[in-house]
Amino acid sequence: MEQTKLKALELNAAKARLYGVQMVHDAASGHPGGSMSCMDVLTYLYFAEMHVDPKNPHDPDRDRFVMSKGHCSPAVYPVLALRGFRVEELTEVGGGKHLRLRLTSGRHSWVAIFFSTTARLAAVSVGDRVDLAFTPQINEYRGQRMVQLNLVDIRPDESARSAQDEARTLYARHRAGDALSMAEAEELLPCRKDFIAVWRYLTAHAENGWLQEEAGCLSRKIARYAAAPCCPGKTWVCLEVFAEQGLLVLEQRPRMLRIRLTSEGKKVDLEQSQILRHLKMQKAGN
């Protein structure tokens, strides 16, 4: 099995265990031990082996699963109801050394702590839907006891990762000078609003002219800052054009983008960009 697929299954099993514990606690009834022990098996069956489609639950050709051990039924429902977490709040604590999050999934809300990391290193922002790997623990503070998630890993959920991987592959082909179809060129070609959104974000968030962000997270942050869609591929092309026109210096690392603004009030005509001209020609089918 591919490591990426195995990692996704592990994350889903961890989330299912949390739902199981929460369900047994809220009901004040159930047998959590057996449920926890079979969660890996159920996760594999429903996410990798069985033919089931949540969008078509009455499919006559769907696979059926029968849990004959009634005491383990709390393990089935969390797997069936599994949904991603949404980041509601991000706070750096401990002098900026650790990351505290408030996460929601459906009607439930949890507090999480990610030690020895920051929002930038974790590459997440408020509003992101994420997958988690964590250890649940009981946190006692000022006489109150609550469940806290001790995070081991966090990343965008599967749909966001898939879209980002596709955008990264297309952008890499553009950078390599490969021929693009008209639709692919259009997917990468930014408009004036895209350039404005990216530039305003950079100037608002750069510290002493410097900014360092995870490549995929940057486009999500710009989209929320501008309150408008911002595709990763178009974001990267905007940065590439700004660098071409001398407005910034762009250093692309394996995961991070390191940006230094150098415009000093200089104005340029982006329509003169050779990068944009080439994309426009490909979009026109030339």
N, C-alpha and C positions, 0 to 999 in steps of 0.2 A: 504494500500500500504506500502511496506517495506520502511524504512527510507532511505536506500541507493539508492533505485530507485527514491524516491521523491527528494533526493538531486541532483541526476543526471539530472532530469527534470528541476529543478530550475536553474542549471548551464547552461543547453542548452537554456532555455528561456532568461537568462541574455545575453548570447552571441548573440542570435537572435535579441534582442533589439539593441545591438551595431551595427550589420549589417544593421538593418533598419534605424537607425539614419544616419549612414555613407552613405547609398544609397540615402536617401532623400537629404542629404547635397550635395553630389556630383552632383545629378541631378538638384539641385536648384528648385525642384518641388515635390509635394506630400503632403499628409496629415498624419503627424507622430502621431497625437493624437490617432486616431482610431486604427492605426496599433499597437501601443504600448499596447493598452488596450486589444487586443485579442491575444497577443503573447503567453500567458500561455495556452490558449485553443488550439492553433495550435500546440504548442510544445507537449502537451499531445496527441493530435490526431496522429501526425506523429511519435512519439517516443514510444507510449505506447498502442495505440488503433488500428490504421489502419494497414492493411496488405499492406506494401510497401517495396520494396527491391531495394536500389540504384544500386545494381549490376545487377538487371534485371528490368529496368524501363518499359519494354514493356510487362511485365507479364500480360496475359489476365485476370487473376484472381485477379489482384491488386485492392485495394479500390481506389475510385475516390473522390476528394474533390472539390467542386465548391464554390468559394468565390463570393457570389452574391452582396456583397457591394464593389463596385469598389474602393472606397476611401481607403479601407483597404488592397488593393493588395500588398503594400510594406511589409506587414507582412508575406506574403506567401513565397516570394523568399528567405529571410534570413533563414527560417526554412528548405527549400529545399536544400540550399547551405551550410548548417551548417557544419563546419569543425573545428577540434581542433586547438589550438594555439601552436606555436613552440617558445620555449625560445631561443632568439638569443644572448642576453647579460644579465648579472647579475652584479649589482654593489651595494655594501653596502654604504649607505650615512648617513649623520647625525652622524658621529663618530661611524659608525657600528651599529646604532640603527634601521635603516630602510633599505628596499630593493627596489632598482630601477631596472626595467626590460625593455627590448625591446622585443616585441612580434610580430610575424608575423602570418598571416593566409591568404593563397593564395597570392594575390598581395598587400594586405594591411599590414600596420605596425603601431603599437601603442606603446606608452610609458606608463608604469604602475608603480605605487608606492604601496608598501605594508608596512604600518607603523608598527613599534614595532615588527619587525621580521627580521631574517637573512636568508641567503641561506640554512644554515644547518637546522634551525627550519622549514623553508618552505619545506624542503626535495625535492628540485628541483635543476637541474643543466642545463648548456647550452646544447641545443640539445633536451631536453625533450619536448614531446608533452603533453599539459596540458589542463585541464578544469578549468574555472575561475568563481568566483562570484565577481561582482564588481559594483561600481557606476561610470558611466561616468561623467566627469566634464571638464570644460574649464580651462586650466592652462595658465596664462599670465606671461611671463618672457621676460624681455628686449624688450618689445613692441610687442612680438609675441604671438599669441593665438593659442592653439592647444588642441586637445582632449587628456585627460589623464585618465587612468583607475585607480580608487581608489579601490584596491583589498580588498576583505573581506575574500576570501578563494582561495586556489590554490592546485591542486593535479594532479597526472598523469592522462592521458585520460583513457577512459573506457577499451581499449584493454590492456594497460599497467597494469591497476589495476587488470584486470581479470587474466593475466599471473602471476602477483605477488602473488595474492591470491592462485592460484593453486600451485605455488612453495612453499608458506608458509605452505599450508596444507600437501603437500608431505614431507617437511622437518620435520614438527611436528610429522608425523607418524614415520619417521626414528628415531627421538629423543626418541619417546615412545617405540621403540623396536619392532614396528609392522613388520610383514612380508611384503616385497616389491616384486613386480613382477620384472622380469629381465629388462623390459623396464624402470620401475620406478627407479631401482637401477642405471641403466646407466645414467638416467637423473640427478642423484645426484652425480655421481662419477667424481671428478675432475681429469684432466690430469696434466702433468708436467707444461704445459703452463699456466694453470689456477692458480696453486700455485705460479708460478713466477710473474704473473700479479698482484695477490692480494698482495704478499709480497712487491713488488716494490712500489705499491701504498701506502701501509701502511708506509713504511720507508720514502717515499718522503713527506708525508703529516702529519705525526705525529708531534706534538709540545711537545718538552721535553718528548718524548716517549708516549704521550697520543693522542688518537683520539676518537672522538665521532661522530657517523653518524646515520642517520635514516636507518634502515635495508635495505629497498628496494632501496633507493637512492644510497647506497654504491655500489651496483653491477653495476648500470648505470654509476657511476663516474669511476669505475675501467675499464669498457668496453671502455669508451672514452679515458681514460689515456693510455690504452694498444692498442687502435685502433683495438680491436678484441672483438667478442661476449663474454659476461660474464653472465652466468645464475645466478639468485639469489640463487637458491638451492645449486649450486656448490660453490658459494662464501661463503655461511654459513658453508658448510662442510670444506672448506679450513681453515676458522677461527677456527672451532672446532678441526681440526687436529693440527693446530699450537698451540692451547691451550693445547692439549693432550701432545705434545712434549716439552712443557715448553718454547715456543718461545714468548708467550704472555699470558696475563690474559684477559679473555673475560667475560664481564658482560652483559647479555641480559636482557634489560628492555622491557616493552610493545611495545614501538615504537623505542627506541634508542639502539644502540650497543655502549658500552663503552669499549675501547680497550687500554691496556697498554703493550707496547713492553718490553720484558724481555730477549731477546736472548743474548744481549751483545756479539755478534760475534759468538755465539755457532752454530755449525753445527750439523744437525741431519739427520738420514736416514728415510725419510717419508714412505718408503716401510715397515717399522716396525710398522706403525700405526695400532692399532687394529680396529679403525674406518674404515680405507680403506680396511683392510682385510675382514671385515664383509660385506662391500658394494660389494667387488669383488666376494665374495661367492654368494651373492644374485643375482648379475648380471649373474653369471654362472648357476644359477638355483639351487644352493645347499641350 
